[in-house]
Amino acid sequence: MYHDATLAARAKADPRPKSAVSTGVGLAGLAGLLTWTAIALYFEMPGPLSALTNVVAAGAPMVLWSIFVDKVHRNPSTGIDWDNPRPLSETIDVSLAKIAGLWLTWGGIACVYALSRFYWQGPYVFSMWCLAMAAPVLFLGAIPWVIWSDRYLKQPRDGAWTLGAWLLNLDEPYEREAIYAHLRAWAVKGFFLAFMLAIVPAGFGDFIRGDTANLWRDPVALAQWLITFMFLVDVAFATVGYILTFRALDSHIRSATPLAAGWTAALICYPPFVLMADGGPLDYHPGTSDFVHWLSGHPTLMAIVAFVLVGLTAIYAWATVAFGLRFSNLTHRGILTHGPYAFSRHPAYLSKNLFWLISTMPMLATTGSWVDAVRNTALMLGVAGVYYWRAKTEEAHLGMDPAYREYSEWMERNAPVPRFFAWITGRSKTPLPSGEGGARSA
């Protein structure tokens, strides 16, 4: 009781900064996703179009919640004044230049896709099919959307307009940095949306095709099926985030990181640059097995470990759900302070690395060689180091916003994870009260 009263008093005296995203929007998306997944399970629909429908089922309720409940379109951060539209005659020239800039950007991304053999093999073939189907709608739909929305924007001369003004050689002043910021944002979207679409069908299909008849007799099989579901949730929400970058939803990209270190740390975690893939320099898997192998003679312990992994994956999925419509690597789209981000600045990185450590147990080698055990453990630590680096570069980027600095300082004072690490490293002047603790990735 005393501990609870202490925590309540602290929360009242030092309230957590408001989150840019509500809890409700993520729950709405999760409800839609669960509904479609249940339908797909019942009717046995594991195909790629069913997987895409699952993305829509997650995204549509979040859009509706955002507009009708959270009313995000009224947020000052949208830069939209719905009550004072300008005459079309005042904005049409700006809109036409902006459309030219967008078309040039999208044409450049299409050229990268077309010239890169990587995008025309394996699961990326599905991505290219999706994007090819969407391209005519995107190119033509931009015309009425931009012309209409520019009438309401307080500052319609954005990065797309700046690029269009440069392309059309307009006799108007513009800043080159606006072009670079625009291209960085679309580079993020072009790279990661293709990746997310590529992995949507596989995880969804694996979950729907799971042998559900055997799940209740085998705790490990049940845990692995649930883990597959958690990754399904993560992928669906992340894909929605890369698609729905709209000012009207306040989910637009405020900025993509200008830090080269940030781009490097992120890209080496994804194909085709990934260092942790099979045979890569940070591949810690040779000579290892999974926890099922090492705990095969201990079914109770095996089941406990399996559900610890379910919990870690649930935290990882929760960290993505908390973004609602706004998940995206390398970008600032509003500061989150709720959900798992009230406990750790980087809950996804923390849970992901703990999952890999516990599931793989790299300190145990099937070869019986201590050299392999030491090597694989060191490589896994190297992977953790990459994610620590990613976390620090993200903090450096987001720290350009005073709202993130306020959140970060609040976390240092109040959140269990950073306070625990500050305590054990001697950086905290206040010992933790009984019951608090945790870990963090950065």
MARRODO-828200 format. One record per residue (C-alpha): x, y, z; residue number from 1. Coordinates in nm, 2 decimals. Each point is the difference from the previous one (the first is absolute). Example, Ala and Ser with C-alpha at 12.3 -4.5 7.8 and 13.67 -1.06 7.14 Angstrom:
BEGIN
{{1.23 -0.45 0.78} 1}
{{0.14 0.34 -0.07} 2}
This chain:
BEGIN
{{0.00 0.00 0.00} 1}
{{0.28 0.24 0.09} 2}
{{0.18 -0.08 -0.33} 3}
{{-0.32 0.06 -0.20} 4}
{{-0.06 0.33 0.18} 5}
{{0.35 0.11 -0.07} 6}
{{-0.03 -0.07 -0.37} 7}
{{-0.34 0.17 -0.01} 8}
{{0.14 0.31 0.17} 9}
{{0.30 0.01 -0.24} 10}
{{-0.22 -0.03 -0.30} 11}
{{-0.22 0.29 0.12} 12}
{{0.30 0.22 0.07} 13}
{{0.18 -0.09 -0.32} 14}
{{-0.25 -0.10 -0.26} 15}
{{0.11 -0.19 -0.31} 16}
{{0.01 0.22 -0.32} 17}
{{-0.30 -0.04 -0.22} 18}
{{0.04 -0.26 -0.28} 19}
{{-0.05 0.11 -0.36} 20}
{{-0.20 -0.33 -0.05} 21}
{{-0.29 -0.12 0.21} 22}
{{-0.03 -0.35 0.14} 23}
{{-0.34 -0.03 -0.17} 24}
{{0.12 0.02 -0.36} 25}
{{0.23 -0.30 0.05} 26}
{{-0.27 -0.20 0.17} 27}
{{-0.24 0.08 -0.29} 28}
{{0.25 -0.13 -0.25} 29}
{{0.06 -0.31 0.21} 30}
{{-0.37 -0.06 0.02} 31}
{{-0.03 0.02 -0.38} 32}
{{0.30 -0.23 -0.05} 33}
{{-0.13 -0.26 0.25} 34}
{{-0.34 0.00 -0.18} 35}
{{0.15 -0.07 -0.34} 36}
{{0.25 -0.25 0.13} 37}
{{-0.28 -0.19 0.16} 38}
{{-0.19 0.00 -0.33} 39}
{{0.31 -0.11 -0.19} 40}
{{0.05 -0.28 0.25} 41}
{{-0.35 -0.12 -0.02} 42}
{{-0.02 -0.01 -0.38} 43}
{{0.36 -0.11 -0.04} 44}
{{0.12 0.30 -0.21} 45}
{{0.38 0.02 0.03} 46}
{{0.07 0.16 -0.33} 47}
{{0.18 0.33 -0.08} 48}
{{-0.32 0.19 -0.07} 49}
{{-0.14 -0.11 0.33} 50}
{{0.32 0.12 0.16} 51}
{{-0.05 0.34 -0.17} 52}
{{-0.36 0.01 0.12} 53}
{{0.14 -0.04 0.35} 54}
{{0.20 0.31 -0.04} 55}
{{-0.31 0.19 -0.12} 56}
{{-0.20 -0.15 0.30} 57}
{{0.26 0.15 0.23} 58}
{{0.03 0.33 -0.17} 59}
{{-0.36 0.09 -0.07} 60}
{{-0.12 0.01 0.37} 61}
{{0.31 0.20 0.09} 62}
{{-0.09 0.26 -0.26} 63}
{{-0.36 0.02 0.12} 64}
{{0.11 0.02 0.37} 65}
{{0.25 0.27 -0.08} 66}
{{-0.25 0.22 -0.18} 67}
{{-0.32 -0.05 0.19} 68}
{{0.13 -0.07 0.36} 69}
{{0.34 0.16 0.02} 70}
{{-0.08 0.26 -0.26} 71}
{{0.37 0.01 -0.11} 72}
{{-0.09 0.20 -0.31} 73}
{{-0.05 0.30 0.24} 74}
{{0.34 -0.03 0.16} 75}
{{0.21 0.32 -0.05} 76}
{{0.29 -0.23 -0.10} 77}
{{-0.17 -0.08 -0.33} 78}
{{0.06 0.35 -0.13} 79}
{{-0.36 0.00 -0.13} 80}
{{-0.25 0.28 0.04} 81}
{{-0.34 -0.17 -0.08} 82}
{{-0.20 0.32 0.07} 83}
{{0.17 0.24 -0.24} 84}
{{0.06 -0.16 -0.35} 85}
{{0.17 0.22 -0.25} 86}
{{-0.14 0.05 -0.35} 87}
{{0.12 -0.25 -0.25} 88}
{{0.15 0.28 -0.21} 89}
{{0.24 0.08 0.28} 90}
{{0.13 -0.36 0.04} 91}
{{-0.03 -0.17 -0.35} 92}
{{0.35 0.10 -0.11} 93}
{{0.15 -0.13 0.33} 94}
{{-0.20 -0.32 -0.04} 95}
{{0.12 -0.06 -0.36} 96}
{{0.36 0.04 0.10} 97}
{{-0.05 -0.23 0.30} 98}
{{-0.16 -0.27 -0.23} 99}
{{0.31 0.03 -0.22} 100}
{{0.22 -0.05 0.30} 101}
{{-0.19 -0.30 0.12} 102}
{{0.00 -0.16 -0.35} 103}
{{0.37 0.05 -0.03} 104}
{{0.05 -0.16 0.34} 105}
{{-0.21 -0.30 -0.07} 106}
{{0.15 -0.04 -0.34} 107}
{{0.34 -0.01 0.16} 108}
{{-0.11 -0.27 0.25} 109}
{{-0.15 -0.20 -0.29} 110}
{{0.33 0.02 -0.18} 111}
{{0.19 -0.13 0.30} 112}
{{-0.25 -0.29 0.03} 113}
{{0.03 -0.07 -0.38} 114}
{{0.38 0.00 -0.01} 115}
{{0.06 -0.20 0.32} 116}
{{-0.01 -0.37 -0.07} 117}
{{-0.05 -0.05 0.38} 118}
{{-0.36 0.12 -0.03} 119}
{{-0.10 -0.25 -0.26} 120}
{{0.08 -0.32 0.18} 121}
{{-0.13 -0.19 0.30} 122}
{{-0.27 0.17 0.22} 123}
{{0.07 0.34 -0.16} 124}
{{-0.19 -0.11 -0.31} 125}
{{-0.32 0.03 0.20} 126}
{{0.11 0.35 0.11} 127}
{{0.05 0.11 -0.36} 128}
{{-0.33 -0.14 -0.10} 129}
{{-0.18 0.20 0.27} 130}
{{0.19 0.32 -0.08} 131}
{{-0.06 -0.04 -0.38} 132}
{{-0.38 -0.04 0.07} 133}
{{0.01 0.31 0.23} 134}
{{0.21 0.22 -0.23} 135}
{{-0.28 0.12 -0.24} 136}
{{-0.22 0.09 0.30} 137}
{{0.28 0.18 0.17} 138}
{{0.12 0.20 -0.30} 139}
{{-0.35 0.10 -0.12} 140}
{{-0.16 0.03 0.35} 141}
{{0.27 0.25 0.10} 142}
{{-0.15 0.26 -0.24} 143}
{{-0.33 0.05 0.17} 144}
{{0.14 -0.06 0.35} 145}
{{0.28 0.25 -0.02} 146}
{{-0.22 0.27 -0.17} 147}
{{-0.27 -0.05 0.27} 148}
{{0.23 -0.02 0.30} 149}
{{0.23 0.29 -0.09} 150}
{{-0.29 0.23 0.05} 151}
{{-0.01 -0.09 0.37} 152}
{{0.37 -0.02 0.07} 153}
{{0.15 0.29 0.19} 154}
{{0.33 -0.05 -0.18} 155}
{{-0.05 -0.19 -0.32} 156}
{{0.35 0.07 -0.13} 157}
{{0.15 -0.32 0.15} 158}
{{0.28 -0.23 -0.12} 159}
{{-0.20 -0.14 -0.29} 160}
{{-0.08 0.36 -0.12} 161}
{{0.37 0.09 0.04} 162}
{{0.11 -0.29 -0.22} 163}
{{-0.27 0.09 -0.25} 164}
{{0.11 0.36 0.00} 165}
{{0.36 -0.11 -0.07} 166}
{{-0.11 -0.24 -0.28} 167}
{{-0.22 0.26 -0.17} 168}
{{0.27 0.27 0.05} 169}
{{-0.25 0.23 0.17} 170}
{{0.12 0.35 0.08} 171}
{{-0.08 -0.03 0.37} 172}
{{0.23 -0.03 0.30} 173}
{{0.03 -0.34 0.15} 174}
{{0.24 -0.19 0.24} 175}
{{0.19 -0.30 -0.12} 176}
{{-0.02 -0.15 0.34} 177}
{{-0.37 -0.04 -0.05} 178}
{{0.07 -0.22 -0.30} 179}
{{0.24 -0.21 0.19} 180}
{{-0.25 -0.04 0.29} 181}
{{-0.27 -0.10 -0.25} 182}
{{0.22 -0.26 -0.17} 183}
{{0.11 -0.15 0.33} 184}
{{-0.36 -0.04 0.11} 185}
{{-0.09 -0.18 -0.32} 186}
{{0.32 -0.21 0.00} 187}
{{-0.12 -0.13 0.34} 188}
{{-0.34 -0.08 -0.13} 189}
{{0.11 -0.15 -0.33} 190}
{{0.26 -0.23 0.17} 191}
{{-0.20 -0.12 0.29} 192}
{{-0.35 -0.02 -0.16} 193}
{{0.14 -0.25 -0.26} 194}
{{0.16 -0.20 0.28} 195}
{{-0.32 -0.01 0.21} 196}
{{-0.22 -0.10 -0.29} 197}
{{0.25 -0.28 -0.08} 198}
{{-0.04 -0.16 0.34} 199}
{{-0.38 0.06 0.05} 200}
{{-0.11 -0.33 -0.17} 201}
{{0.25 -0.24 0.16} 202}
{{-0.08 0.07 0.36} 203}
{{-0.37 0.02 -0.05} 204}
{{0.00 -0.33 -0.20} 205}
{{0.21 -0.18 0.26} 206}
{{-0.25 0.10 0.28} 207}
{{-0.31 -0.09 -0.19} 208}
{{0.15 -0.34 -0.11} 209}
{{0.11 -0.08 0.35} 210}
{{-0.10 -0.35 0.13} 211}
{{-0.25 0.13 0.25} 212}
{{-0.12 -0.36 0.09} 213}
{{0.33 -0.07 0.16} 214}
{{0.05 0.33 0.19} 215}
{{-0.18 -0.09 0.32} 216}
{{0.21 -0.32 0.04} 217}
{{0.33 0.16 -0.06} 218}
{{0.08 0.32 0.20} 219}
{{0.31 0.08 -0.21} 220}
{{-0.20 -0.03 -0.32} 221}
{{-0.26 0.23 0.15} 222}
{{0.27 0.25 0.09} 223}
{{0.15 -0.01 -0.34} 224}
{{-0.34 0.06 -0.16} 225}
{{-0.06 0.30 0.22} 226}
{{0.34 0.13 -0.08} 227}
{{-0.09 -0.02 -0.37} 228}
{{-0.31 0.20 0.08} 229}
{{0.19 0.27 0.19} 230}
{{0.22 0.05 -0.31} 231}
{{-0.31 0.00 -0.22} 232}
{{-0.13 0.29 0.21} 233}
{{0.33 0.19 -0.01} 234}
{{0.03 -0.03 -0.38} 235}
{{-0.36 0.10 -0.07} 236}
{{0.02 0.31 0.22} 237}
{{0.34 0.10 -0.14} 238}
{{-0.12 -0.04 -0.36} 239}
{{-0.30 0.23 0.09} 240}
{{0.24 0.25 0.14} 241}
{{0.21 0.02 -0.32} 242}
{{-0.31 0.03 -0.22} 243}
{{-0.20 0.26 0.19} 244}
{{0.23 0.30 0.02} 245}
{{-0.26 0.28 -0.03} 246}
{{-0.02 0.35 0.15} 247}
{{-0.37 -0.03 0.03} 248}
{{0.05 -0.29 0.24} 249}
{{0.29 0.18 0.18} 250}
{{0.21 -0.31 -0.09} 251}
{{0.23 0.18 -0.25} 252}
{{0.37 -0.02 0.03} 253}
{{0.13 0.31 0.19} 254}
{{0.36 -0.09 -0.09} 255}
{{0.21 -0.29 -0.11} 256}
{{0.33 -0.03 0.18} 257}
{{0.28 0.21 -0.16} 258}
{{0.26 -0.20 0.18} 259}
{{0.21 -0.24 -0.21} 260}
{{0.06 -0.21 0.31} 261}
{{-0.37 -0.05 0.04} 262}
{{-0.05 -0.12 -0.36} 263}
{{0.30 -0.23 0.03} 264}
{{-0.11 -0.16 0.33} 265}
{{-0.35 -0.06 -0.13} 266}
{{0.08 -0.12 -0.35} 267}
{{0.25 -0.27 0.12} 268}
{{-0.30 -0.17 0.18} 269}
{{-0.20 -0.04 -0.33} 270}
{{0.06 -0.17 -0.33} 271}
{{0.19 0.03 -0.23} 272}
{{0.24 0.16 0.25} 273}
{{-0.08 -0.21 0.30} 274}
{{0.31 -0.12 0.19} 275}
{{-0.18 -0.25 0.22} 276}
{{-0.12 -0.22 -0.29} 277}
{{0.12 -0.36 -0.05} 278}
{{0.37 0.02 -0.09} 279}
{{0.02 0.37 0.09} 280}
{{0.27 0.15 0.21} 281}
{{-0.23 0.01 0.31} 282}
{{-0.16 -0.34 -0.06} 283}
{{0.01 -0.17 0.35} 284}
{{-0.19 -0.31 -0.10} 285}
{{0.27 -0.25 -0.13} 286}
{{0.05 -0.27 0.25} 287}
{{-0.31 0.10 0.21} 288}
{{-0.34 -0.14 0.04} 289}
{{-0.32 0.13 0.17} 290}
{{-0.13 -0.03 0.35} 291}
{{-0.21 -0.30 -0.09} 292}
{{0.32 -0.19 -0.07} 293}
{{0.17 0.10 0.32} 294}
{{-0.30 -0.06 0.22} 295}
{{-0.14 -0.31 -0.16} 296}
{{0.04 -0.20 0.32} 297}
{{-0.18 0.26 0.21} 298}
{{-0.36 0.05 -0.14} 299}
{{-0.12 0.23 0.28} 300}
{{0.30 0.23 -0.03} 301}
{{-0.03 -0.01 -0.38} 302}
{{-0.36 0.11 0.03} 303}
{{0.09 0.28 0.24} 304}
{{0.27 0.13 -0.24} 305}
{{-0.24 -0.03 -0.29} 306}
{{-0.25 0.23 0.16} 307}
{{0.27 0.24 0.12} 308}
{{0.07 0.03 -0.37} 309}
{{-0.37 0.06 -0.07} 310}
{{0.01 0.28 0.25} 311}
{{0.31 0.16 -0.15} 312}
{{-0.16 -0.02 -0.35} 313}
{{-0.32 0.15 0.14} 314}
{{0.20 0.30 0.13} 315}
{{0.16 0.03 -0.34} 316}
{{-0.35 0.00 -0.17} 317}
{{-0.14 0.24 0.26} 318}
{{0.28 0.24 -0.07} 319}
{{-0.12 0.01 -0.37} 320}
{{-0.37 0.01 0.08} 321}
{{0.07 0.30 0.23} 322}
{{0.10 0.20 -0.31} 323}
{{-0.35 -0.03 -0.15} 324}
{{0.02 0.14 -0.35} 325}
{{0.35 0.14 0.05} 326}
{{0.26 -0.28 0.00} 327}
{{0.30 0.07 -0.21} 328}
{{0.38 -0.04 0.04} 329}
{{0.23 0.30 -0.03} 330}
{{-0.28 0.25 0.04} 331}
{{-0.16 0.24 0.24} 332}
{{-0.38 -0.02 -0.02} 333}
{{-0.09 0.11 0.35} 334}
{{0.14 -0.10 0.34} 335}
{{-0.15 -0.31 0.17} 336}
{{-0.01 -0.01 0.38} 337}
{{-0.27 -0.26 0.07} 338}
{{-0.01 -0.38 0.00} 339}
{{0.34 -0.17 0.02} 340}
{{0.16 0.34 -0.06} 341}
{{-0.09 0.10 0.35} 342}
{{0.24 -0.27 0.12} 343}
{{0.29 0.01 -0.25} 344}
{{0.10 0.23 -0.28} 345}
{{0.07 -0.30 -0.22} 346}
{{-0.23 -0.29 0.11} 347}
{{0.01 -0.16 -0.35} 348}
{{0.38 -0.02 -0.02} 349}
{{0.02 -0.13 0.36} 350}
{{-0.26 -0.27 -0.04} 351}
{{0.14 -0.10 -0.34} 352}
{{0.35 -0.05 0.12} 353}
{{-0.11 -0.19 0.32} 354}
{{-0.21 -0.22 -0.23} 355}
{{0.30 -0.09 -0.21} 356}
{{0.22 -0.06 0.30} 357}
{{-0.25 -0.23 0.17} 358}
{{-0.12 -0.19 -0.30} 359}
{{0.35 -0.06 -0.15} 360}
{{0.22 -0.03 0.31} 361}
{{0.32 0.07 -0.20} 362}
{{0.22 -0.08 0.30} 363}
{{-0.09 -0.37 -0.06} 364}
{{0.16 -0.15 -0.31} 365}
{{-0.12 -0.33 -0.17} 366}
{{0.36 -0.05 -0.12} 367}
{{0.12 -0.03 0.36} 368}
{{0.26 0.26 -0.08} 369}
{{0.05 0.28 0.26} 370}
{{0.14 0.21 -0.29} 371}
{{-0.33 -0.02 -0.18} 372}
{{-0.19 0.09 0.32} 373}
{{0.22 0.30 0.07} 374}
{{-0.01 0.12 -0.37} 375}
{{-0.38 -0.03 -0.02} 376}
{{-0.06 0.18 0.33} 377}
{{0.23 0.28 -0.11} 378}
{{-0.18 0.03 -0.33} 379}
{{-0.34 0.02 0.17} 380}
{{0.15 0.27 0.22} 381}
{{0.10 0.17 -0.32} 382}
{{-0.36 -0.02 -0.12} 383}
{{-0.11 0.15 0.33} 384}
{{0.26 0.27 -0.05} 385}
{{-0.15 0.09 -0.34} 386}
{{-0.34 0.04 0.16} 387}
{{0.15 0.22 0.27} 388}
{{0.16 0.21 -0.27} 389}
{{-0.34 0.02 -0.18} 390}
{{-0.16 0.11 0.33} 391}
{{0.26 0.27 0.05} 392}
{{-0.03 0.14 -0.35} 393}
{{-0.38 0.01 0.03} 394}
{{0.03 0.19 0.33} 395}
{{0.24 0.25 -0.17} 396}
{{-0.26 0.05 -0.28} 397}
{{-0.31 0.03 0.22} 398}
{{0.20 0.20 0.25} 399}
{{-0.02 0.29 -0.24} 400}
{{-0.36 0.03 0.11} 401}
{{-0.05 0.16 0.35} 402}
{{-0.30 -0.24 0.05} 403}
{{0.23 -0.30 -0.02} 404}
{{0.25 0.16 0.24} 405}
{{-0.28 0.06 0.25} 406}
{{-0.11 -0.37 -0.04} 407}
{{0.36 -0.12 0.04} 408}
{{0.06 0.20 0.31} 409}
{{-0.33 -0.13 0.15} 410}
{{0.10 -0.36 -0.08} 411}
{{0.33 0.05 0.19} 412}
{{-0.19 0.12 0.30} 413}
{{-0.29 -0.24 0.00} 414}
{{0.02 -0.30 -0.24} 415}
{{0.10 -0.33 0.16} 416}
{{0.24 -0.11 -0.28} 417}
{{0.22 0.31 -0.02} 418}
{{-0.01 0.05 0.37} 419}
{{0.11 -0.35 0.07} 420}
{{0.30 0.03 -0.23} 421}
{{0.08 0.34 0.14} 422}
{{-0.01 -0.16 0.35} 423}
{{0.22 -0.30 -0.08} 424}
{{0.26 0.22 -0.18} 425}
{{0.01 0.25 0.28} 426}
{{-0.15 0.29 -0.20} 427}
{{-0.31 0.03 0.21} 428}
{{0.01 0.19 0.33} 429}
{{-0.33 -0.16 0.11} 430}
{{-0.02 -0.37 0.07} 431}
{{-0.29 -0.19 -0.16} 432}
{{-0.29 -0.07 0.23} 433}
{{-0.09 -0.37 0.05} 434}
{{-0.16 -0.16 -0.30} 435}
{{0.15 0.22 -0.28} 436}
{{0.25 -0.13 -0.25} 437}
{{0.04 -0.09 -0.37} 438}
{{0.25 0.02 -0.28} 439}
{{0.04 0.22 -0.31} 440}
{{0.17 -0.01 -0.34} 441}
{{0.12 0.35 0.02} 442}
